[in-house]
Amino acid sequence: MLNKSFFLIALLSASILAAAAQTHIYVSMSGNNRNEGTKEAPLRNIQRAIDNAVDGSVIHVAEGNYFGTLDRGFIVVNKPVTIIGGYAPDFSKRDVLVHRTMIQPTPASNGTVEGQGTIQIQVRRPGVEVVIDGLIIDRGNSISYNARGEGKPEGVESPMMNAIGTAGIGGADLTTQNVQTRQITTFYLDNISCDLTIRNCAFINSPFHGIVGTVQGGKITITNNIFIGNRFSGVEINGGSATLDAEITFSYNTVLFTWSRLRDFGDMGYGFRFGNRANSYVTNNIIGLSVFSGIDRTRVDSDRNREARRVTTAEHNIFFLNKQGDLTLPGGGMFMRINVDQFEDVDQLAKVAGNKSLTDPSVFKGVINEPYLNGFLNASYQETTNVDPNSPANQLRAAMGMNIQGTMQSSATMFANRYPWQDALKFFGAIQGYGAQTIKN
């Protein structure tokens, strides 16, 4: 009886160890999706690894460019897993900035992408955890840029971005013709309910937010990432539950060059936007060079009781060169623009200690792309209207009691131009104690 019990215990222990071993899955560009997913026989696609994973699996991804099975341009995370990028091809070592795990779709994937995000989180199970660590997500190659070369300051890599759905040039070398941009974010939270951690990642050249979406409940931790050259906002996350408050911690991130919705610079362009129905804690970030404001607190919950208990903070952040203010608040028909030295008087921010303006821009010498910076600082929009009331057509319209017509031309010197993704990675570790720090691999 003793020998039989010992045998059963040993068999059970072996089964547990085998199951534990299977929770580590490896992905490499040299792999095959018919493989077992081990170091020696890795899979080829992150999506296939997620599909094969069990709850709690850790997916290790080697260097290379991955953007979905059959290169469809998106990856869906619908299980509680951890995805870790930045490994050498043989998984012998990890360095996120040397062995780059890219999610960088091509123009060909624009017609096949489904949903609203390049990476889509769809986990709706309270209490489970999802971790995304060490991915470089860049939509710059799949954006349509002006084929006539308009809006291209000297030394900037690309012309300005075209309107969504407008054909232009694109691709890695900007020679691909008839590229049409879709309004896809780099990272989308699809009504999730889980704990989510995003760290050591890069969100670059998104035509529709860096991270955006809705959280039904859970804790969202976004730490040690860079957000460079995104349109609309770096981050905007709203709570969606009628009974639960989402909790968002946004810390040690660098958010720069956030563009407006349209090329007239009229709206949007926020580094971080406090969403409705969510408690948000913004600490130790660098937030600068936003077309509108560094952070935005204009969203107000229609439920007064819920708005009254909503907690939003901004502590120990560095702000600089945000075009209309470091913070925007609701106002009487017009947003209020607030500079960082006025934060202590903002009642909507529960804590404001330690915020400051950047006093020594030279810290970014050799880090920031100077032609892009110069173009951004001087970016402008112009409209010209030409109306000839004496033209035969307008004389006829006037005689018939119709409005006379004219022509209008508009131009922008720069708008959502592609930021070189290799240069964007230089912002990791730029300022000790603020923004994205040097990645500990």
C-alpha positions as CSV (number, residue, x, y, z in Angstrom):
1,M,0.0,0.0,0.0
2,L,2.8,2.4,0.9
3,N,4.6,1.7,-2.4
4,K,1.3,2.3,-4.3
5,S,0.7,5.6,-2.5
6,F,4.3,6.7,-3.2
7,F,3.9,5.8,-6.9
8,L,0.6,7.9,-7.1
9,I,2.3,10.9,-5.4
10,A,5.3,10.7,-7.8
11,L,3.0,10.4,-10.8
12,L,0.9,13.4,-9.6
13,S,4.1,15.5,-9.0
14,A,5.4,14.6,-12.5
15,S,2.1,15.7,-14.0
16,I,2.1,19.0,-12.1
17,L,5.7,19.7,-13.3
18,A,4.8,18.8,-16.9
19,A,1.8,21.1,-16.8
20,A,4.0,23.9,-15.3
21,A,6.5,23.4,-18.1
22,Q,3.9,23.8,-20.7
23,T,2.9,27.2,-19.5
24,H,6.0,28.7,-21.0
25,I,5.7,29.2,-24.8
26,Y,8.4,30.4,-27.1
27,V,7.9,32.4,-30.3
28,S,10.6,33.1,-33.0
29,M,10.6,34.3,-36.6
30,S,12.5,31.1,-37.4
31,G,9.8,29.0,-35.8
32,N,6.9,27.1,-37.2
33,N,3.3,27.2,-36.0
34,R,3.2,23.3,-36.1
35,N,5.9,23.2,-33.5
36,E,5.4,22.5,-29.8
37,G,6.4,26.1,-28.7
38,T,9.5,25.1,-26.8
39,K,12.8,26.9,-26.9
40,E,14.1,24.3,-29.3
41,A,11.0,24.2,-31.4
42,P,9.3,27.6,-31.1
43,L,6.1,28.8,-32.7
44,R,6.2,31.5,-35.4
45,N,3.3,33.8,-34.4
46,I,2.4,35.5,-31.2
47,Q,-1.3,35.0,-32.1
48,R,-0.8,31.2,-32.4
49,A,1.0,31.2,-29.0
50,I,-2.0,33.0,-27.4
51,D,-4.4,30.5,-29.1
52,N,-2.4,27.6,-27.7
53,A,-1.9,29.0,-24.3
54,V,-3.6,28.0,-21.0
55,D,-4.5,30.6,-18.4
56,G,-1.4,32.0,-16.8
57,S,1.0,31.1,-19.6
58,V,4.1,33.1,-20.2
59,I,4.8,33.8,-23.9
60,H,8.5,34.6,-24.6
61,V,9.0,36.4,-28.0
62,A,12.3,36.7,-29.8
63,E,13.4,39.7,-32.0
64,G,11.5,40.2,-35.3
65,N,8.3,41.8,-36.6
66,Y,5.1,40.1,-35.7
67,F,1.6,41.4,-36.6
68,G,-0.8,38.5,-36.5
69,T,-1.3,35.1,-38.0
70,L,-1.2,35.4,-41.8
71,D,0.1,39.0,-41.2
72,R,-3.4,40.3,-40.7
73,G,-2.2,43.4,-38.9
74,F,-3.6,42.7,-35.4
75,I,-3.2,40.5,-32.4
76,V,-6.0,39.6,-30.0
77,V,-5.3,38.8,-26.4
78,N,-8.4,37.0,-25.0
79,K,-6.8,35.0,-22.2
80,P,-4.9,35.9,-19.0
81,V,-1.3,35.5,-20.3
82,T,2.0,37.3,-20.0
83,I,3.7,38.3,-23.2
84,I,7.4,39.2,-22.9
85,G,9.4,40.5,-25.8
86,G,13.1,41.4,-26.4
87,Y,14.8,38.0,-26.5
88,A,17.7,36.9,-28.7
89,P,16.8,34.4,-31.4
90,D,18.0,31.5,-29.3
91,F,16.4,33.0,-26.1
92,S,19.8,33.0,-24.4
93,K,19.4,36.6,-23.2
94,R,16.9,39.4,-23.2
95,D,17.4,43.1,-24.1
96,V,14.3,44.9,-25.3
97,L,16.2,47.7,-27.2
98,V,18.8,45.4,-28.8
99,H,16.6,42.3,-29.6
100,R,13.6,44.3,-30.7
101,T,10.2,42.6,-30.7
102,M,8.3,44.7,-33.2
103,I,4.6,45.0,-34.0
104,Q,4.9,47.0,-37.1
105,P,2.2,46.3,-39.7
106,T,2.7,47.0,-43.4
107,P,0.3,48.8,-45.8
108,A,-0.9,45.4,-47.1
109,S,-2.4,44.6,-43.7
110,N,-4.7,47.7,-43.7
111,G,-7.4,45.9,-45.6
112,T,-7.3,42.8,-43.4
113,V,-7.2,44.3,-39.9
114,E,-10.3,43.7,-37.8
115,G,-11.4,45.7,-34.7
116,Q,-9.9,48.9,-33.5
117,G,-6.4,48.0,-32.3
118,T,-3.1,46.6,-33.5
119,I,-3.1,44.8,-30.1
120,Q,-6.6,44.2,-28.7
121,I,-7.1,43.1,-25.1
122,Q,-10.4,41.3,-24.8
123,V,-10.2,39.6,-21.4
124,R,-13.4,40.0,-19.4
125,R,-12.8,38.0,-16.3
126,P,-12.4,39.9,-13.0
127,G,-9.4,39.0,-10.9
128,V,-7.2,37.5,-13.6
129,E,-4.0,39.3,-14.9
130,V,-2.6,40.2,-18.3
131,V,0.9,41.5,-18.7
132,I,2.5,43.0,-21.8
133,D,6.2,43.7,-21.5
134,G,8.8,44.8,-24.0
135,L,6.9,45.2,-27.3
136,I,7.6,48.0,-29.8
137,I,4.4,48.9,-31.6
138,D,4.7,51.2,-34.6
139,R,2.0,52.0,-37.2
140,G,4.3,54.4,-39.1
141,N,4.8,52.1,-42.1
142,S,1.0,51.6,-42.6
143,I,0.0,55.3,-42.6
144,S,-0.9,57.2,-45.7
145,Y,1.3,60.3,-46.2
146,N,0.9,63.1,-48.7
147,A,2.1,62.0,-52.1
148,R,2.8,65.5,-53.2
149,G,5.3,66.0,-50.4
150,E,3.2,68.7,-48.7
151,G,3.7,69.4,-45.0
152,K,7.3,68.1,-44.9
153,P,9.7,70.4,-43.0
154,E,13.4,70.1,-43.9
155,G,15.0,67.0,-42.4
156,V,11.7,65.3,-41.4
157,E,11.3,61.7,-42.5
158,S,7.9,61.9,-44.2
159,P,5.3,64.4,-45.5
160,M,2.3,65.1,-43.3
161,M,-0.3,62.3,-42.7
162,N,-3.3,62.2,-45.0
163,A,-6.9,62.3,-43.8
164,I,-8.2,58.8,-42.8
165,G,-9.1,56.8,-45.9
166,T,-7.2,59.1,-48.3
167,A,-4.7,57.4,-50.6
168,G,-1.1,58.4,-50.5
169,I,2.4,57.0,-50.1
170,G,3.6,54.7,-47.3
171,G,5.6,51.7,-46.4
172,A,9.1,51.4,-44.9
173,D,10.7,53.5,-47.6
174,L,7.6,55.7,-48.4
175,T,7.5,54.4,-52.0
176,T,4.4,52.2,-51.7
177,Q,1.6,53.9,-53.6
178,N,-2.2,54.2,-52.9
179,V,-1.8,53.4,-49.2
180,Q,-5.0,54.1,-47.2
181,T,-4.8,54.7,-43.5
182,R,-7.4,53.1,-41.3
183,Q,-8.2,54.7,-37.9
184,I,-6.5,52.0,-35.9
185,T,-4.9,52.5,-32.5
186,T,-1.7,50.8,-31.5
187,F,-3.4,49.3,-28.3
188,Y,-7.1,48.9,-27.7
189,L,-8.9,47.8,-24.4
190,D,-12.1,46.2,-25.6
191,N,-14.5,46.6,-22.5
192,I,-12.1,44.6,-20.5
193,S,-12.4,43.4,-16.9
194,C,-9.1,42.2,-15.6
195,D,-5.9,43.5,-14.1
196,L,-3.6,44.7,-16.9
197,T,0.0,45.7,-16.7
198,I,1.8,47.4,-19.7
199,R,5.5,48.0,-19.2
200,N,8.7,48.6,-21.1
201,C,6.8,49.1,-24.4
202,A,6.8,51.7,-27.2
203,F,3.7,53.2,-28.8
204,I,4.8,55.1,-31.9
205,N,3.0,56.8,-34.9
206,S,-0.5,55.8,-34.1
207,P,-3.2,57.4,-36.2
208,F,-5.7,57.0,-33.3
209,H,-4.4,57.2,-29.8
210,G,-1.5,55.3,-28.3
211,I,-3.7,53.3,-25.8
212,V,-7.5,53.8,-25.8
213,G,-10.6,51.9,-24.7
214,T,-13.0,51.0,-21.9
215,V,-12.5,49.2,-18.6
216,Q,-15.4,47.6,-16.9
217,G,-13.3,47.0,-13.7
218,G,-9.8,46.1,-12.5
219,K,-6.5,47.8,-12.1
220,I,-4.6,49.1,-15.2
221,T,-0.9,49.8,-14.6
222,I,0.9,51.6,-17.5
223,T,4.5,52.1,-16.5
224,N,7.9,52.7,-18.1
225,N,6.7,53.2,-21.7
226,I,7.2,55.7,-24.4
227,F,4.4,57.3,-26.5
228,I,5.8,59.2,-29.5
229,G,4.1,60.8,-32.5
230,N,0.6,59.6,-31.8
231,R,-2.7,61.3,-32.9
232,F,-5.6,62.2,-30.6
233,S,-3.9,61.2,-27.3
234,G,-1.2,59.2,-25.8
235,V,-3.6,57.5,-23.5
236,E,-7.4,57.7,-22.9
237,I,-9.1,55.0,-20.9
238,N,-12.7,55.3,-19.7
239,G,-14.5,53.2,-17.0
240,G,-17.6,51.5,-18.3
241,S,-19.2,49.8,-15.4
242,A,-22.3,51.3,-13.6
243,T,-21.1,50.0,-10.3
244,L,-17.3,49.6,-10.4
245,D,-14.7,52.3,-10.6
246,A,-11.7,51.4,-12.8
247,E,-8.2,52.2,-11.4
248,I,-5.5,53.5,-13.7
249,T,-1.9,54.1,-12.7
250,F,0.1,56.0,-15.3
251,S,3.7,56.3,-14.1
252,Y,7.3,56.7,-15.5
253,N,6.1,57.2,-19.1
254,T,7.4,59.6,-21.7
255,V,4.7,61.2,-23.9
256,L,5.8,63.5,-26.7
257,F,4.6,64.9,-30.0
258,T,0.9,64.2,-29.5
259,W,-1.1,65.4,-32.6
260,S,-4.6,66.9,-33.0
261,R,-7.5,65.2,-34.6
262,L,-7.3,67.3,-37.8
263,R,-4.5,69.3,-39.4
264,D,-6.2,72.6,-38.4
265,F,-5.0,71.8,-34.8
266,G,-8.5,72.7,-33.5
267,D,-9.1,69.8,-31.1
268,M,-7.5,66.8,-29.4
269,G,-3.8,66.4,-29.0
270,Y,-3.5,65.3,-25.3
271,G,-0.6,63.5,-23.7
272,F,-2.9,61.8,-21.1
273,R,-6.6,62.2,-20.8
274,F,-8.5,61.4,-17.6
275,G,-11.4,59.2,-18.6
276,N,-14.9,59.1,-17.2
277,R,-15.7,56.6,-14.4
278,A,-12.1,55.9,-13.5
279,N,-9.7,56.8,-10.7
280,S,-6.5,57.9,-12.4
281,Y,-3.1,58.4,-10.8
282,V,-0.5,60.2,-13.0
283,T,3.0,60.2,-11.5
284,N,6.7,60.7,-12.5
285,N,6.0,61.1,-16.3
286,I,7.5,63.4,-18.9
287,I,4.6,65.0,-20.9
288,G,5.4,67.5,-23.5
289,L,5.0,68.8,-27.1
290,S,1.3,68.2,-27.2
291,V,-0.7,70.1,-29.8
292,F,-3.4,70.8,-27.2
293,S,-2.4,70.1,-23.6
294,G,-0.2,67.7,-21.6
295,I,-3.1,66.3,-19.5
296,D,-6.8,66.8,-20.0
297,R,-9.5,66.7,-17.2
298,T,-12.5,68.0,-19.3
299,R,-14.5,64.8,-19.1
300,V,-17.1,65.0,-16.4
301,D,-19.3,62.1,-15.2
302,S,-23.0,62.9,-15.7
303,D,-23.7,61.1,-12.4
304,R,-22.8,63.7,-9.8
305,N,-22.3,61.3,-7.0
306,R,-19.9,59.3,-9.1
307,E,-18.1,62.4,-10.2
308,A,-17.8,63.5,-6.6
309,R,-16.0,60.3,-5.6
310,R,-13.8,60.2,-8.6
311,V,-10.1,60.6,-7.8
312,T,-7.6,62.1,-10.2
313,T,-4.0,63.1,-9.3
314,A,-0.9,64.5,-11.0
315,E,2.3,64.3,-9.0
316,H,6.0,64.6,-9.8
317,N,5.6,65.0,-13.5
318,I,7.7,67.1,-15.9
319,F,5.8,69.2,-18.5
320,F,7.2,71.2,-21.4
321,L,6.2,73.0,-24.6
322,N,2.6,71.8,-24.6
323,K,1.1,74.3,-27.0
324,Q,-2.1,75.4,-25.3
325,G,-1.4,74.4,-21.7
326,D,-0.2,71.7,-19.4
327,L,-3.7,70.9,-18.2
328,T,-7.2,71.6,-19.7
329,L,-10.4,71.9,-17.6
330,P,-14.0,72.5,-18.4
331,G,-14.8,76.2,-18.8
332,G,-17.7,78.5,-19.7
333,G,-18.0,77.5,-23.4
334,M,-14.3,77.1,-23.8
335,F,-11.7,74.9,-22.1
336,M,-9.5,76.5,-19.5
337,R,-5.8,76.3,-20.2
338,I,-3.7,75.8,-17.0
339,N,0.1,75.9,-16.7
340,V,1.9,73.6,-14.3
341,D,2.6,76.4,-11.8
342,Q,-1.2,76.7,-11.2
343,F,-1.9,73.1,-10.4
344,E,-2.3,73.7,-6.7
345,D,-5.5,75.7,-7.4
346,V,-7.1,72.9,-9.4
347,D,-9.8,71.3,-7.2
348,Q,-10.3,68.4,-9.7
349,L,-6.8,67.1,-8.9
350,A,-6.7,65.5,-5.5
351,K,-2.9,65.5,-5.3
352,V,-0.5,67.8,-7.2
353,A,2.9,67.7,-5.4
354,G,6.2,67.9,-7.2
355,N,5.1,68.8,-10.8
356,K,7.4,71.1,-12.7
357,S,8.4,72.5,-16.0
358,L,11.5,71.3,-17.8
359,T,14.2,73.8,-17.0
360,D,17.1,72.3,-19.0
361,P,16.1,71.2,-22.5
362,S,19.6,70.2,-23.2
363,V,18.9,66.9,-21.5
364,F,17.3,65.8,-24.8
365,K,20.4,66.8,-26.8
366,G,21.2,63.7,-29.0
367,V,18.0,62.1,-27.9
368,I,15.2,64.1,-29.6
369,N,15.0,64.3,-33.4
370,E,15.8,67.9,-33.9
371,P,14.3,68.4,-37.4
372,Y,11.1,66.9,-36.1
373,L,11.2,69.2,-33.0
374,N,11.8,72.3,-35.1
375,G,9.0,71.4,-37.5
376,F,6.6,70.8,-34.6
377,L,7.4,74.0,-32.8
378,N,6.8,76.0,-36.0
379,A,3.8,74.0,-37.2
380,S,1.0,76.1,-38.6
381,Y,-2.3,75.9,-40.5
382,Q,-3.6,78.4,-43.0
383,E,-6.8,78.9,-45.0
384,T,-7.3,81.2,-47.9
385,T,-10.7,82.0,-49.5
386,N,-11.2,83.4,-53.0
387,V,-14.6,84.7,-53.9
388,D,-15.3,86.6,-57.2
389,P,-18.8,88.1,-56.9
390,N,-18.7,89.3,-60.5
391,S,-18.0,86.0,-62.1
392,P,-20.8,84.9,-64.5
393,A,-21.7,82.0,-62.2
394,N,-22.0,84.2,-59.1
395,Q,-24.0,86.9,-61.0
396,L,-26.5,84.2,-62.0
397,R,-26.7,82.9,-58.5
398,A,-27.3,86.4,-57.1
399,A,-30.0,87.0,-59.7
400,M,-31.7,83.8,-58.6
401,G,-31.4,84.7,-54.9
402,M,-28.8,82.0,-54.3
403,N,-25.6,82.3,-52.2
404,I,-22.5,83.1,-54.2
405,Q,-19.7,80.6,-54.0
406,G,-15.9,80.7,-54.0
407,T,-13.0,78.5,-53.4
408,M,-11.0,77.8,-50.3
409,Q,-7.5,76.4,-50.0
410,S,-5.9,75.1,-46.8
411,S,-2.4,74.1,-46.0
412,A,-0.4,72.8,-43.0
413,T,3.3,73.0,-42.6
414,M,3.3,69.7,-40.6
415,F,0.8,67.2,-39.3
416,A,1.3,63.8,-37.8
417,N,4.5,63.2,-39.8
418,R,6.2,59.9,-39.2
419,Y,8.6,60.0,-36.3
420,P,11.6,57.6,-36.8
421,W,10.9,54.7,-34.6
422,Q,14.6,54.0,-33.9
423,D,15.0,57.6,-32.6
424,A,11.9,57.2,-30.4
425,L,13.6,54.4,-28.5
426,K,16.3,56.8,-27.3
427,F,13.9,58.3,-24.8
428,F,14.2,55.3,-22.5
429,G,16.4,56.6,-19.7
430,A,16.6,60.2,-20.9
431,I,15.9,61.8,-17.5
432,Q,16.7,60.0,-14.2
433,G,13.5,59.6,-12.1
434,Y,11.1,61.0,-14.7
435,G,9.6,59.4,-17.7
436,A,10.6,56.0,-19.1
437,Q,13.7,54.8,-17.4
438,T,16.4,52.5,-18.6
439,I,14.8,49.0,-19.1
440,K,15.9,46.4,-16.6
441,N,16.0,43.3,-18.7
